[in-house]
Amino acid sequence: MGRKLQIKSHYSVEELKARYRACHDPVEARRWQLIWLVTAGKTLTAAAEAIL
């Protein structure tokens, strides 16, 4: 079981999702997606597996 990661975000979960989806650079998009998934409650391990 993965561990929970606490992220102090200046963006809401919806704003992070929008930034991820609007990003044209694939590397930057994956970074936003990872932050979005962890902020939405996924463990770091589950979020990392989801973006592979």
C-alpha positions as CSV (number, residue, x, y, z in Angstrom):
1,M,0.0,0.0,0.0
2,G,1.3,3.4,-0.9
3,R,1.8,6.2,1.5
4,K,-0.3,9.4,1.5
5,L,1.5,12.6,0.5
6,Q,0.3,16.0,1.8
7,I,0.6,18.8,-0.8
8,K,0.0,22.4,0.1
9,S,-1.5,23.7,-3.1
10,H,-2.4,27.2,-4.2
11,Y,-4.8,25.6,-6.7
12,S,-8.0,23.7,-6.2
13,V,-8.3,20.1,-7.5
14,E,-10.4,21.4,-10.4
15,E,-7.8,24.0,-11.3
16,L,-5.0,21.4,-11.3
17,K,-7.0,19.2,-13.5
18,A,-7.6,22.0,-16.0
19,R,-3.9,22.9,-16.0
20,Y,-3.0,19.3,-16.7
21,R,-5.5,19.0,-19.6
22,A,-4.6,22.4,-21.1
23,C,-0.8,21.7,-21.1
24,H,0.8,21.1,-24.6
25,D,4.2,20.0,-23.3
26,P,4.0,16.2,-22.4
27,V,6.5,16.4,-19.6
28,E,4.9,19.4,-18.0
29,A,1.5,17.7,-18.4
30,R,2.6,14.6,-16.5
31,R,3.9,16.8,-13.7
32,W,0.5,18.6,-13.4
33,Q,-1.3,15.2,-13.6
34,L,0.8,13.8,-10.8
35,I,0.1,16.8,-8.6
36,W,-3.6,16.7,-9.5
37,L,-3.9,13.0,-8.7
38,V,-2.1,13.3,-5.3
39,T,-4.2,16.3,-4.4
40,A,-7.3,14.4,-5.3
41,G,-6.5,11.8,-2.7
42,K,-4.5,9.1,-4.5
43,T,-1.4,7.7,-2.9
44,L,1.9,8.7,-4.5
45,T,2.4,5.1,-5.7
46,A,-1.0,4.9,-7.3
47,A,-0.6,8.3,-9.0
48,A,2.8,7.4,-10.3
49,E,1.4,4.1,-11.8
50,A,-1.5,6.0,-13.3
51,I,0.7,8.3,-15.4
52,L,2.9,5.6,-16.8
